[in-house]
Amino acid sequence: MYTVTGLVKSNVARSIVPKRWNSINKKLHKVLSKMPLDPKHIAEAQKQRLKLKQKVSKVSPGIVNLQVLGCGAPGTPASVYLFTDQTRYLFNCGEGTQRLAYEHKTKLSCLENIFMTRTNWERIGGLPGICLTMQDVGVPAVSLHGPPGLDELFKAMRRFVILKDMKVEASEYATGDVYEDHVMTLQYIVINRETSELKAAESDEEPAQEEAPVDDTDYYAYERKKETAQQPQQDSAKNIRTMDWTKREESSVMAYICKLKPRHGQLSLEKCVEQGVPPGPLLGQLKNGNDVTLPDGRVVKSVDVRAPDDPGPVFMFIDIPCREYLKDFLAKGDLFAKYQQQATEEADQAIFVIHFSPLDVMHCEEYRQFMDQFSASTRHIALNEVNSFSGYIAAHRIQYHLNQLDEQIFPLLREENNEYEVLPATDSDLVRSSSLSYMHIRPPKGIDRTQEALINPAEYLSELELLPDFKEALGELKHQLVQHNKRRTASVRAQQYPRMIFLGTGSSIPNKTRNVSAILILTSNQSSILLDCGEGTVGQIWRFFGKSHAETVLRSIKAVYISHLHADHHLGLIGLLQARNKLFGNSCERLTLLAPEQISYWLRLYDCRFEAIHKDYRLVKNADLLENSFKDEKLLEMGIKEIATCRVRHCPHSFGVALKVVSAGTHPETNIEGDVKITYSGDTMPCESLIALGRDSTVLIHEATMEDELAAEARIKMHSTLSQAIDQGRKMNARYTLLTHFSQRYAKIPRLRPEQQQSGLGTDLGIAFDNMEVTLDDLPTLCKFYPALKAMFISHFEEMEQKAIKRGNKKLRLESVKNSTIGSACSPTR
């Protein structure tokens, strides 16, 4: 049996890709290249997608690939992508799936079916984010397949996951139901849980929860000029009436048996000539399995001029969460038996089995016996905690680059790199492999354990050597930091608090360079607070700290602050609550959740209909801290004296926050003594209330979503430009300002105006990156990094410059046309 540590991409069938789809693909790619799409472009992309779907449904698939996006390592989703030339399928979608899809260039524009094995957050946590991205690339509709309850997820999220341009359908399926299209036939197998009477009694004794206020807020109304807010409110009232608040526990999971459609045998041109078939479209019909009639009336059968059909391979997906499902799983063994050793035909023997089941279940004797019944040629792939590497190769690449600037501010990520481990197995070693091929079925003992690791530091560092001005810029930076480096040591740094660790510095959607918003403030060696918690935050913690230390950090998080209810700022919260519960159980104290009151509607509904989480947090409403700052003994034990909030100018119920933190350790570079004031803007356009809240801050962490030349767009979306963020810091007399939440359009480095590039960043400014750790003593040095960063990302920087020139030229052309139109209207001759 194989386990995997990263991306696995394998062919399960082979054929020639039809060339006639190239023109349609190019049109679709042209439309999708305009991302992020406005409604006009979304409609055009959907039109092209439907046209493509109608044509491709008549043709048998060419290449069919299986791609493991996430291997189930700590902080990593377990998800599999199955794709053909024009069709895509996703099996499970945990937090971080869309970021892995982006990193590995997995196109989402043709994804229309998502199959879930369970309805827990570990399997569905990435659905909201990936559906928002799919909507942006023009997918008209997506079908969710799996156990009951999937449709309720989007009802619960209807306020902050707006899918008005894409239809989401979720249906319930029973054992024996079949999904079929031109690519494959898929059989659903429901595995039921054996529920004990004791557990049912415990469920009945569950205390009633506090009522959650109904959230009718339209969090994106400000971005839609032509729509009124009345219609969403009407839809909201309808959804609330149909919402089921009764307690539901997961009682079934879904397994899938897939069989690809037979691949047509290769067309023999010699036989076609013998049969008198003329060159032209008749050959294509014969190739696709259709009989044709010649001009002379003779009928030529496809089977007479083609090689025998290649039967489609069989593969399956199994997810048994715990032993309570084993009884029903084994009782339905006959459904799997026809694809095991006793299969009537060799082609029916499964070529591989994907196991989402946890390791303790896979080690059960009953489960092992089930696996033993498969053929020796069947490959078993485990996507669970036995794997160690996440597959986020790009994050390691950029961290090796940044580490050359400063190894303490940009420490190397600490996750395990492609370690191999032998575990007990029946027929072969249970090995971790980074590259498996299904083009040829071979016994597993041929794996080379000395294969090249996924992370290749030598390659990453050699990339820097090819950059023309980087070596000189790096030398200048090192020269400027000589005195600073002499005064700091690792031992002194370890005792300095607060420390700021940026886990997510991008806006809207994650990409391979920047994840969505999350900032970890270490306030002591045993306490920390998170400022926002976007999707994939727990995964970022695992990669930054490594397995051994990440558990300590997760326990140290005593509070989480959520600035507003846009999805990119809080979709990682449930994953965080569950990670802590899984690791520490009842021994972990409740999390203090400082958030808009409206979040309770979403959390209560998830608690009722999916998984219990209400015991893992206590809610402190952000609005309650507007007049009276939050103070209590637990907060003081964390090293935080008080927390205050203000309303900011973004979507409804958006807040900024200021923390007064006790300073610990010596800070020779900044000479800071006593309390440290950290102000965080969340998302906002320039805002007087934030200036008042953050007056005389030690550090202001402010969003800088847009370039200065996009000020009009920033105003519409209620964000700040880079210069506006800097100006906010100056107005509140902040000692240092750190810029974050950058648009993914310039994810690697923000673009300064020409005069700013010449003068450089001010001495009070710094640019935040993912996996960046900043102490108070680091703050004066951050302004010196920009020239080296610009040299490091020069190709990206030049691309931004070209885009800025094009925008400027377009603006001049529009102004010229406008002026000429006005001149013509005022002409005396008219």
C-alpha positions in Angstrom: 0.0 0.0 0.0 1.2 3.5 -0.8 0.8 6.7 1.0 1.6 10.0 -0.6 3.3 13.2 0.5 2.5 15.6 -2.3 1.0 15.9 -5.7 0.4 12.6 -7.5 -0.7 12.8 -11.1 -1.5 9.6 -12.9 -3.1 8.4 -16.1 -5.7 5.8 -15.7 -6.5 5.6 -19.4 -4.8 6.8 -22.5 -5.9 8.0 -25.9 -5.3 10.8 -28.4 -6.6 14.2 -27.3 -9.2 15.4 -29.9 -7.7 18.4 -31.8 -11.1 19.8 -32.6 -11.6 21.1 -29.1 -8.5 23.4 -29.3 -10.4 26.3 -30.8 -13.1 26.1 -28.1 -10.5 25.8 -25.4 -8.7 28.9 -26.6 -11.9 30.9 -26.6 -12.7 29.7 -23.1 -9.1 30.5 -21.9 -9.3 34.0 -23.4 -12.5 34.6 -21.4 -11.1 33.2 -18.2 -7.8 35.1 -18.4 -9.7 38.2 -17.4 -10.0 37.0 -13.8 -11.3 38.2 -11.5 -14.4 38.3 -13.7 -17.2 40.9 -13.6 -20.8 39.7 -14.2 -20.4 40.3 -18.0 -17.4 38.1 -18.3 -18.9 35.4 -16.0 -21.9 35.2 -18.4 -19.6 34.9 -21.4 -17.5 32.2 -19.7 -20.7 30.3 -18.8 -21.9 30.5 -22.4 -18.6 29.1 -23.7 -18.6 26.4 -21.0 -22.1 25.2 -21.9 -21.2 25.1 -25.6 -18.2 23.0 -24.9 -20.1 20.7 -22.6 -22.7 19.9 -25.3 -20.0 19.0 -27.8 -17.8 17.0 -25.6 -20.6 14.9 -24.3 -20.8 13.1 -27.6 -17.2 12.0 -27.6 -15.5 9.3 -25.4 -12.8 10.8 -23.2 -9.1 10.9 -24.2 -6.7 11.0 -21.3 -8.1 10.4 -17.9 -5.9 11.6 -15.0 -6.0 11.2 -11.3 -4.3 13.9 -9.3 -3.9 13.9 -5.5 -4.2 17.5 -4.5 -4.0 17.0 -0.7 -2.5 14.0 1.0 -4.2 14.4 4.4 -1.0 15.4 6.2 -1.4 17.6 9.3 -3.0 20.9 8.2 -3.5 19.6 4.7 -6.8 18.5 3.1 -7.3 15.0 1.7 -8.6 15.6 -1.8 -8.4 14.0 -5.2 -8.9 15.5 -8.6 -10.1 13.3 -11.5 -10.0 15.0 -14.9 -10.2 14.3 -18.6 -9.7 16.6 -21.6 -12.8 18.6 -20.8 -14.4 17.3 -17.6 -13.4 17.6 -14.0 -14.4 15.8 -10.8 -13.3 16.5 -7.2 -13.4 14.0 -4.4 -13.5 15.7 -1.0 -12.7 19.4 -0.5 -11.1 20.2 2.9 -9.6 23.6 3.9 -6.8 24.6 1.5 -8.0 22.6 -1.5 -8.4 25.7 -3.7 -4.9 26.9 -2.8 -3.4 23.5 -3.8 -5.4 23.6 -7.0 -4.0 27.0 -7.8 -0.5 26.0 -7.0 -0.6 22.9 -9.2 -2.4 24.7 -12.0 -5.5 22.6 -11.6 -8.2 24.3 -13.7 -11.5 24.7 -12.0 -13.4 26.1 -15.0 -14.7 22.6 -16.0 -15.4 21.3 -12.5 -19.1 20.6 -12.2 -19.3 17.6 -9.8 -17.9 17.4 -6.3 -18.2 14.1 -4.4 -17.9 14.1 -0.6 -17.4 11.1 1.5 -18.5 12.8 4.7 -20.2 16.0 5.9 -17.6 17.0 8.5 -15.4 20.1 8.2 -12.3 18.0 7.5 -13.9 17.0 4.2 -16.1 20.0 3.3 -14.2 23.0 4.8 -12.9 24.1 1.4 -16.2 24.0 -0.4 -17.2 27.7 0.3 -13.9 29.1 -1.0 -13.6 26.8 -4.0 -17.3 27.5 -5.0 -16.6 31.3 -4.9 -13.6 30.8 -7.2 -15.5 28.5 -9.5 -18.2 31.2 -9.8 -15.6 33.8 -10.8 -14.2 31.6 -13.6 -17.7 31.1 -15.1 -18.8 27.7 -13.9 -22.7 27.8 -14.4 -23.6 25.1 -11.9 -22.0 22.5 -9.6 -23.5 19.3 -8.2 -22.6 18.1 -4.8 -22.8 14.4 -4.2 -22.5 12.8 -0.8 -24.3 12.1 2.5 -27.3 14.1 3.6 -26.8 17.7 4.7 -24.5 19.2 2.1 -27.2 21.6 0.9 -27.5 23.0 4.4 -23.9 24.2 4.4 -24.7 26.9 1.8 -27.9 27.9 3.4 -26.0 28.6 6.6 -23.4 30.6 4.7 -25.8 32.5 2.5 -24.8 35.9 3.8 -21.0 35.7 3.3 -20.8 33.1 0.5 -22.8 34.8 -2.3 -23.3 32.5 -5.2 -25.7 34.5 -7.3 -24.0 33.6 -10.6 -23.6 29.8 -10.0 -26.2 27.3 -9.0 -25.3 24.7 -6.3 -27.3 21.5 -6.2 -27.1 18.8 -3.6 -29.2 15.6 -3.8 -29.4 12.6 -1.5 -28.3 9.2 -2.8 -28.9 5.7 -1.6 -26.8 2.5 -2.0 -27.3 1.3 -5.5 -27.9 4.7 -7.0 -25.7 5.4 -10.0 -24.2 8.6 -11.6 -23.3 8.2 -15.2 -21.9 10.5 -17.9 -19.7 10.1 -21.0 -16.6 9.6 -18.8 -17.5 7.1 -16.1 -20.2 5.2 -14.2 -20.1 5.8 -10.5 -21.9 3.7 -7.8 -22.9 5.2 -4.5 -22.5 3.0 -1.4 -23.9 4.4 1.9 -22.1 3.2 5.0 -24.2 3.6 8.2 -22.9 4.1 11.7 -23.8 1.8 14.5 -25.3 4.1 17.2 -25.3 2.8 20.8 -28.2 3.5 23.2 -25.8 5.2 25.6 -24.7 7.7 22.9 -28.3 8.5 22.0 -29.1 9.2 25.7 -26.1 11.5 26.0 -27.3 13.4 22.9 -30.8 13.8 24.5 -29.2 15.4 27.6 -27.4 18.0 25.6 -28.2 21.4 27.2 -30.1 24.0 25.1 -27.9 26.7 23.5 -28.4 30.4 23.7 -30.5 31.7 20.8 -28.5 33.1 17.9 -29.7 36.4 16.3 -30.9 36.1 12.7 -28.4 37.6 10.3 -30.1 39.4 7.4 -27.1 41.4 6.5 -26.0 41.6 2.9 -22.2 41.8 3.3 -21.6 42.6 -0.4 -24.3 45.1 -1.1 -21.8 48.0 -1.4 -20.1 46.3 -4.4 -23.4 46.0 -6.4 -24.6 49.3 -7.7 -27.6 48.2 -9.7 -29.1 45.8 -7.2 -31.2 46.7 -4.2 -30.9 45.2 -0.8 -34.6 44.4 -0.6 -34.5 41.2 -2.7 -31.7 39.4 -0.6 -33.7 40.2 2.5 -36.8 38.5 1.1 -34.7 35.5 0.2 -33.3 35.6 3.7 -36.7 35.4 5.3 -37.6 32.4 3.2 -34.4 30.6 4.1 -34.8 31.2 7.8 -38.3 29.7 7.7 -37.0 26.6 6.1 -33.9 26.2 8.3 -33.9 23.1 10.5 -32.5 23.9 13.9 -32.9 20.4 15.4 -29.7 18.6 16.4 -28.3 16.3 13.8 -25.3 14.0 14.1 -23.3 12.4 11.3 -24.7 8.9 10.9 -23.6 7.8 7.5 -20.7 8.2 5.1 -20.4 7.6 1.4 -18.1 5.3 -0.6 -17.7 5.4 -4.4 -16.9 2.8 -6.9 -16.0 4.3 -10.3 -15.6 2.6 -13.7 -14.4 4.5 -16.7 -16.3 4.0 -19.9 -14.6 1.7 -22.4 -12.1 3.4 -24.7 -12.7 2.8 -28.3 -10.1 0.7 -30.1 -7.7 2.5 -32.5 -9.1 3.0 -36.0 -7.3 1.0 -38.7 -6.9 3.1 -41.8 -5.9 0.0 -43.8 -9.3 -1.7 -43.0 -11.1 1.5 -43.8 -9.5 1.6 -47.2 -10.4 -2.0 -47.8 -14.0 -1.2 -46.9 -13.9 1.7 -49.3 -14.4 4.5 -46.7 -13.5 7.8 -48.3 -11.3 10.4 -46.4 -13.4 12.8 -44.4 -16.0 13.0 -41.6 -17.0 9.3 -41.9 -13.6 8.3 -40.5 -14.3 10.4 -37.4 -17.7 8.7 -36.9 -16.2 5.3 -37.2 -13.5 6.2 -34.7 -16.2 7.3 -32.2 -17.9 3.9 -32.4 -20.7 4.8 -34.9 -21.6 2.7 -37.9 -21.7 4.7 -41.2 -23.4 4.3 -44.6 -21.2 4.8 -47.7 -22.5 6.7 -50.8 -23.1 3.4 -52.5 -25.4 2.3 -49.7 -23.1 -0.2 -48.0 -23.0 -0.1 -44.2 -19.6 -0.2 -42.5 -19.6 -1.2 -38.9 -17.3 0.5 -36.5 -16.2 -2.8 -34.9 -15.0 -4.1 -38.2 -12.4 -1.3 -38.7 -11.3 -0.7 -35.1 -9.2 -2.6 -32.7 -11.0 -4.2 -29.7 -12.3 -1.7 -27.1 -10.2 -1.2 -24.1 -12.4 -1.8 -21.0 -12.4 1.0 -18.5 -10.5 0.5 -15.3 -12.2 0.4 -11.8 -11.1 2.5 -8.9 -12.8 3.4 -5.6 -12.9 5.8 -2.7 -13.4 4.7 0.9 -13.7 6.7 4.1 -14.5 4.8 7.3 -14.1 7.4 10.1 -14.2 5.1 13.1 -14.9 1.5 14.2 -18.6 2.2 14.6 -19.0 2.1 10.8 -17.1 -1.2 10.3 -20.2 -3.4 10.9 -22.2 -2.0 8.1 -19.1 -1.6 5.9 -18.3 -5.3 6.1 -22.0 -6.2 5.7 -21.9 -4.5 2.3 -18.8 -6.4 1.3 -20.6 -8.1 -1.6 -20.8 -4.7 -3.4 -17.0 -4.5 -3.3 -16.3 -8.2 -3.9 -17.0 -8.1 -7.6 -14.0 -5.8 -8.0 -11.6 -7.8 -5.8 -9.8 -11.1 -6.3 -12.9 -13.0 -7.2 -13.9 -10.6 -10.0 -15.3 -12.6 -13.0 -13.1 -10.7 -15.4 -9.6 -9.3 -14.9 -10.7 -5.9 -16.2 -13.1 -5.6 -13.2 -10.4 -5.9 -10.6 -9.8 -2.4 -9.1 -6.6 -0.9 -10.2 -6.4 1.3 -7.1 -8.3 2.2 -3.9 -8.1 5.6 -2.3 -8.4 5.4 1.5 -9.5 8.5 3.3 -9.9 6.4 6.5 -7.7 7.4 9.5 -4.7 5.2 10.3 -6.2 3.6 13.4 -9.1 2.3 11.4 -6.8 1.0 8.6 -4.9 -0.9 11.2 -8.1 -2.7 12.4 -8.0 -6.4 11.7 -11.4 -6.3 9.9 -10.2 -3.4 7.6 -6.9 -5.3 6.9 -8.8 -8.4 5.9 -11.0 -6.3 3.5 -7.8 -4.9 1.9 -6.3 -8.4 1.6 -9.2 -9.5 -0.6 -8.0 -7.2 -3.5 -5.8 -8.4 -6.2 -2.0 -8.1 -5.8 -2.0 -5.6 -8.7 -4.4 -3.3 -6.9 -2.7 -0.2 -5.5 -3.8 1.2 -2.1 -3.2 4.9 -1.5 -3.7 6.3 2.0 -4.6 10.0 2.3 -4.5 10.5 6.1 -2.2 11.4 9.0 0.5 8.9 8.0 1.7 11.4 5.4 3.9 14.3 6.5 4.5 16.7 3.5 1.7 19.1 2.6 2.4 19.6 -1.1 2.7 23.4 -0.8 6.0 23.5 -2.7 5.7 27.1 -3.7 5.5 28.2 -0.1 8.9 26.5 0.6 10.4 28.0 -2.6 9.6 31.6 -1.7 10.6 31.1 1.9 14.0 29.9 0.8 14.3 33.0 -1.3 13.2 35.4 1.6 15.4 33.5 4.1 18.4 34.8 2.2 17.4 38.3 3.2 17.1 37.5 6.9 17.0 34.0 8.4 15.2 35.1 11.6 12.5 37.3 10.1 12.0 34.7 7.4 12.7 31.3 9.0 12.6 28.2 6.9 9.3 26.2 7.2 9.6 23.3 9.5 7.3 20.7 8.1 8.7 17.3 7.3 10.1 16.8 3.8 9.3 13.6 2.1 10.5 11.2 4.8 10.0 7.5 4.1 8.6 5.2 6.8 8.0 1.5 6.7 4.8 0.4 8.3 3.3 -3.1 8.6 1.5 -4.2 5.5 0.3 -7.5 4.1 1.9 -7.9 0.7 4.4 -5.0 0.7 5.9 -2.2 2.6 3.6 0.8 3.3 5.7 3.5 1.8 5.4 7.2 1.2 5.9 8.1 -2.4 6.1 11.4 -4.2 5.5 10.1 -7.7 3.3 7.2 -8.7 2.3 6.2 -12.2 -0.8 4.3 -13.2 0.1 4.2 -16.9 1.6 0.8 -16.2 0.5 -1.4 -13.2 3.6 -2.7 -11.4 4.1 -4.4 -8.1 5.0 -1.8 -5.4 8.4 -3.3 -4.4 10.0 -1.4 -7.3 9.9 2.0 -5.5 13.3 3.7 -5.2 13.6 5.1 -1.7 16.4 7.4 -2.6 14.4 9.3 -5.1 14.7 13.1 -5.2 12.9 15.0 -2.4 10.1 17.3 -3.3 11.8 20.3 -1.7 15.0 21.3 -3.6 16.8 24.1 -1.8 19.7 24.1 -4.3 17.4 24.7 -7.1 15.6 27.6 -5.3 18.9 29.3 -4.4 20.3 28.9 -7.9 17.2 30.8 -9.2 18.4 33.9 -7.2 21.8 33.7 -8.8 20.2 34.3 -12.2 18.7 37.6 -11.2 20.7 40.5 -12.6 20.7 42.9 -9.6 19.9 40.7 -6.7 23.4 39.9 -5.5 24.3 43.6 -5.3 21.0 44.5 -3.6 21.5 41.7 -1.1 25.0 42.8 -0.3 23.8 46.3 0.3 21.1 45.0 2.7 23.5 42.8 4.6 25.8 45.8 5.0 23.0 48.0 6.4 22.0 45.2 8.9 25.5 44.5 10.2 25.1 46.4 13.5 21.6 45.2 14.0 22.7 41.5 13.6 25.5 42.0 16.1 23.1 43.1 18.7 20.5 40.4 18.3 20.9 36.8 19.3 18.5 33.8 19.0 18.3 33.5 22.8 17.4 37.2 23.3 14.8 37.0 20.4 13.1 34.0 22.0 12.4 36.0 25.1 11.0 39.1 23.3 7.2 39.6 23.4 5.0 40.5 21.7 6.0 38.8 18.4 4.0 39.0 15.3 3.8 36.1 12.9 2.0 36.7 9.6 0.2 33.5 8.5 -1.9 35.1 5.7 -1.3 38.4 4.0 -3.4 38.1 0.8 -6.9 39.3 0.1 -10.0 37.6 -1.2 -8.7 34.2 -2.3 -5.5 32.3 -1.4 -2.8 31.8 -4.0 0.6 30.0 -3.8 2.4 33.1 -2.5 -0.1 34.5 0.0 -2.8 32.8 2.0 -5.9 34.8 3.2 -5.9 36.9 6.4 -4.4 35.6 9.7 -1.9 37.2 12.1 -0.7 35.3 15.2 0.4 37.6 18.0 2.6 35.7 20.6 2.0 37.6 23.8 4.0 35.2 26.1 5.7 31.8 25.9 2.3 30.2 26.7 -0.2 32.5 25.2 -1.2 34.0 21.9 -4.1 35.6 20.0 -5.1 35.3 16.4 -6.2 38.4 14.5 -8.6 37.0 11.8 -8.6 33.3 10.8 -8.9 32.8 7.1 -9.2 29.4 5.4 -6.1 27.3 5.9 -4.8 29.1 9.0 -4.2 25.8 10.9 -2.2 24.5 8.0 0.0 27.6 8.0 0.7 27.0 11.7 1.7 23.4 11.1 4.1 24.4 8.3 5.6 27.4 10.1 6.3 25.7 13.5 6.6 22.0 12.5 4.7 19.2 14.0 6.3 19.1 17.5 6.0 22.9 18.2 2.7 23.5 16.3 0.7 21.5 19.0 2.2 23.8 21.6 1.2 26.9 19.6 -2.3 25.6 19.0 -2.7 25.1 22.7 -1.3 28.6 23.4 -4.0 30.3 21.3 -6.4 31.6 24.0 -8.3 34.2 21.9 -9.3 34.8 18.3 -10.4 38.2 17.0 -12.6 38.3 13.8 -12.7 41.7 12.2 -15.8 41.1 9.9 -17.7 38.3 8.3 -16.3 38.2 4.8 -15.3 34.6 4.1 -11.6 35.2 3.7 -11.3 36.4 7.3 -13.1 33.7 9.3 -13.5 30.4 7.3 -10.5 28.9 9.2 -12.2 29.3 12.6 -14.0 25.9 12.7 -10.9 24.2 11.5 -9.0 25.8 14.4 -11.6 24.8 17.0 -11.6 21.2 15.7 -7.8 21.0 15.6 -7.6 22.0 19.2 -10.4 19.7 20.2 -8.8 16.7 18.4 -5.4 17.3 19.9 -6.3 18.2 23.5 -10.0 17.2 24.0 -11.6 18.5 27.2 -8.2 19.5 28.7 -8.1 22.5 26.4 -9.7 25.7 27.8 -12.4 27.5 25.9 -11.3 29.9 23.2 -12.4 33.5 23.7 -13.9 34.6 20.4 -14.1 38.3 19.8 -16.3 38.8 16.7 -19.3 40.5 15.3 -22.4 39.2 17.0 -23.8 38.0 13.7 -21.2 35.1 13.5 -23.2 33.3 16.1 -26.0 32.5 13.6 -23.5 30.6 11.4 -21.7 28.9 14.3 -24.9 27.8 15.9 -26.3 26.3 12.7 -23.0 24.4 12.0 -23.1 23.2 15.6 -26.7 21.9 15.2 -26.6 20.4 11.8 -23.0 19.3 11.3 -20.6 19.0 14.3 -20.7 20.1 17.9 -18.4 23.1 18.5 -20.3 25.3 21.0 -18.3 24.0 24.0 -15.0 25.1 22.3 -15.5 28.9 22.5 -17.2 31.8 24.3 -18.3 34.8 22.3 -17.4 38.3 23.2 -19.2 40.8 20.8 -17.1 43.3 19.1 -19.8 45.9 19.4 -19.7 45.6 23.2 -16.1 46.9 23.2 -16.9 50.1 21.4 -17.5 52.1 24.6 -15.9 49.9 27.2 -12.7 48.0 26.4 -12.5 44.3 27.3 -10.5 43.4 30.4 -10.5 40.3 32.5 -8.1 38.1 34.5 -7.7 35.5 31.7 -6.8 38.3 29.3 -4.2 39.6 31.8 -2.7 36.1 32.2 -2.2 36.2 28.4 -0.2 39.4 28.7 -2.9 41.6 27.3 -4.2 44.4 29.4 -7.2 45.4 27.3 -8.8 45.1 23.9 -10.9 47.9 22.3 -12.7 48.1 19.0 -14.1 50.7 16.6 -16.3 50.5 13.6 -14.5 50.9 10.2 -15.7 51.7 6.7 -16.1 48.3 5.0 -19.1 45.9 4.9 -21.7 46.0 7.7 -20.4 45.0 11.1 -16.7 45.6 10.3 -14.4 46.5 13.1 -10.9 47.7 13.8 -9.1 46.6 17.0 -6.4 47.9 19.4 -4.6 45.6 21.9 -2.5 46.9 24.8 0.1 44.2 25.3 2.6 43.9 28.1 6.2 44.1 26.7 8.6 41.3 27.8 12.3 41.0 27.2 14.8 43.7 26.3 14.4 45.7 23.0 17.7 47.5 22.4 16.8 48.5 18.9 13.6 50.4 19.7 14.1 51.1 23.4 10.4 50.2 24.0 9.5 49.7 27.7 6.2 49.1 29.3 3.0 48.5 27.3 2.9 48.0 23.5 -0.1 49.1 21.6 -0.9 47.1 18.5 -3.7 48.3 16.2 -5.2 46.2 13.4 -7.4 47.7 10.7 -9.1 44.6 9.4 -10.6 45.6 6.0 -11.4 49.3 5.6 -11.1 52.4 3.5 -9.5 55.4 5.2 -11.4 55.9 8.5 -11.3 58.6 11.2 -12.6 56.2 13.9 -9.6 53.9 13.3 -7.2 56.9 13.6 -8.8 57.8 17.0 -8.6 54.2 18.2 -5.0 53.7 17.2 -3.7 57.0 18.4 0.0 56.7 19.3 0.1 53.0 18.5 3.5 51.2 18.7 2.5 49.2 15.6 -0.3 49.7 13.1 -1.1 46.7 10.9 -3.1 48.1 8.1 -4.6 46.6 4.9 -3.2 47.9 1.6 -5.3 46.0 -0.9 -5.0 48.3 -4.0 -2.4 50.1 -5.9 -2.6 53.9 -5.7 -3.7 54.1 -9.3 -6.8 52.0 -8.5 -8.1 54.4 -5.9 -11.5 54.5 -7.6 -11.9 50.7 -7.4 -10.7 50.8 -3.8 -13.4 53.2 -3.0 -16.1 51.0 -4.6 -14.9 47.9 -2.7 -14.2 50.0 0.4 -10.5 49.1 0.7 -7.4 51.2 1.1 -4.6 51.9 -1.3 -1.0 51.6 -0.3 -0.6 55.3 0.2 -3.8 55.6 2.1 -2.7 53.0 4.5 0.6 54.7 5.0 -1.2 58.0 5.5 -3.5 56.4 8.2 -0.4 55.4 10.2 1.0 59.0 10.0 -2.3 60.6 11.1 -2.6 58.3 14.1 1.1 58.9 15.0 1.8 55.2 14.8 5.5 54.5 15.5 5.6 51.8 12.9 3.2 50.7 10.1 3.1 47.2 8.6 1.2 46.8 5.4 -0.8 43.6 4.6 -3.9 42.2 2.8 -2.5 42.7 -0.7 -4.5 42.1 -3.8 -3.5 38.8 -5.4 -2.9 40.9 -8.6 0.4 41.9 -7.0 0.8 39.0 -4.5 4.6 38.9 -4.5 5.4 42.6 -3.9 3.3 45.7 -3.8 4.1 48.3 -6.4 5.2 51.8 -5.2 4.7 54.9 -7.2 7.9 56.1 -9.1 8.7 58.8 -6.5 8.3 56.3 -3.7 10.6 53.9 -5.4 13.3 56.5 -5.6 13.0 57.6 -2.0 12.3 54.1 -0.7 10.0 53.1 2.2 9.9 55.5 5.1 11.8 54.4 8.2 8.5 53.6 9.9 7.2 51.2 7.2 7.4 47.5 6.4 5.8 45.1 4.0 4.3 41.9 5.4 4.8 38.4 3.9 3.4 35.0 4.7 5.5 33.1 7.3 7.2 36.3 8.4 8.1 36.7 12.1 8.6 40.2 13.5 9.8 41.3 16.9 9.8 44.9 18.1 13.5 45.1 17.4 12.9 44.1 13.8 10.6 47.0 13.1 13.3 49.7 12.3 15.0 47.3 9.8 12.0 46.4 7.7 12.1 49.6 5.6 15.6 48.6 4.3 14.3 45.4 2.6 12.4 46.9 -0.4 15.3 47.3 -2.9 16.3 43.6 -2.3 12.7 42.5 -2.5 12.3 44.4 -5.8 15.4 42.7 -7.2 14.2 39.3 -6.0 10.8 39.7 -7.7 11.9 41.8 -10.7 10.0 39.8 -13.3 6.7 40.3 -11.3 7.6 43.9 -10.7 8.1 44.6 -14.4 4.9 42.9 -15.2 3.1 45.2 -12.8 4.8 48.2 -14.4 3.5 47.1 -17.9 0.0 46.7 -16.6 0.2 50.2 -15.0 1.3 51.6 -18.4 -1.5 49.9 -20.2 -4.0 51.3 -17.6 -2.6 54.7 -18.1 -2.8 54.5 -21.9 -6.4 53.3 -21.7 -7.3 56.1 -19.4 -5.8 58.7 -21.8 -7.6 57.2 -24.8 -11.0 57.3 -22.9 -10.3 60.9 -21.9 -9.4 61.8 -25.5 -12.6 60.3 -26.9 -14.6 62.0 -24.2 -13.0 65.4 -25.0 -13.5 65.0 -28.8 -17.2 64.1 -28.2 -17.7 67.2 -26.1 -15.9 69.3 -28.7 -18.0 68.0 -31.6 -21.2 68.7 -29.7 -20.1 72.3 -29.1 -19.0 72.9 -32.7 -20.7 75.9 -34.5 -21.0 73.9 -37.7 -23.4 71.5 -35.8 
